[in-house]
Amino acid sequence: MKRTAHLFCAILLAASLVFAATGARCETVDRVVAVVNADVITLSELNAATAAISGGLKGEEFRGAEMTVETRSKALDSLIEKILIKQSAEKAGIEVSETEVDNAVEDIKKQNKLSHEALLVALAQSGLTYAQYRNQLKEEIRQVKFANQQFRSKISIEDENIEEYYRQNIEKFSVPPSYRLRIIFLAKTPATDEGILKNRLDLIMEDLKSGRDFPEVAKEYSEGLGREEGGDIGDIKSGELSPLLEESARRLKKGEISEPITAPDGIYIIQLIDFKDSAPAPLEKAKDTIKNTLYQKILQERYNFWLQEMKKIAHIEIRL
């Protein structure tokens, strides 16, 4: 507990210096709100964690009314758990190099398409310095390495587990119906001449009814997607088409061509090339997803059990 005592002394010393410098003027001083073994959680840390859960700071400072008891409680639990993992990881001798942190920073910048300057601006807006951010990443990497060592490496998912999950949850792996369509589209704007539009539409319908190939007509007249491919827009899943077009497509048989469909943006003529009804995905395609689902479930269960056991033996003192 020596480290805790030293931290308490440092906090009290800081408080006395602030008070001496400001005389009778009242100042808000950071204080300890929880002790976890030899580590402490301060009010500022709790406020920052609460803000993160709530979606960020509202204004320059916190307002007590904006922090619900439930949110603060969740934030405090999260901080306690992180400290317990950190302490256990340190005890297990898990180290994180500066190179690992550098790589994590570069990955984050790449994933979010951020320059280093943009990252610094984003951190400043969140109230974090670059050094604080690197320290957070370091602890997160340490936690991941600890989880790999303690839990992940000991989890084994067998083929029979995957097959059983697939049978019991077959509805989760159903592929939605899909349409393969060709489309001819005539755009319509406030400046469109209705007479010219009607003449173009009549020519198109005359060509189609005379037996001319849909792709040829689409290449000549269409103003929409897939024109160069003869109007072929590929496979479209149910729900991705506009309701107006999907309703028309649903009534067609393979190879059939619809009557003109008037929509707010123009006129559509569609041809159904193929329709695939809803069906379960093959087990082989669902295998990786199922394995990951089972893996995460077991990992979470083992982690929760470990955490509860750690809380039982840890010295945790709440000072709210």
Buried (B, 14 or more C-beta within 10 A) or exposed (E): EEEBEEBBEEBEEEBEEBBEEEEEEEEEBBBBBBBBBBBBBBBBBBBBBBBEBBEEBEEEEBEEEEBEEEBBEBBBEBBBBBBBBBBBBEEEEBEBEEEBBEEBBEEEBEEEEBEEEEBBEEBEEBEBEEEEBBEEBBBBBBBBBBBEBBBBEEEEBEEEBBEEBBEEEEEBBEBEBBBBBBBBBBEBEEEEEEEEBEEBBEEBBEBBEEEEEBBEBBBEBBEBEBBEEBBBBEEBEBEEBEEEBBEBBEEBEEEEBBEBBEEEEBBBBBBBBEBBEEEBBEBEEBBEBBBEBBBEEBBEEBBEEBBEEBBEEBEBEEEE
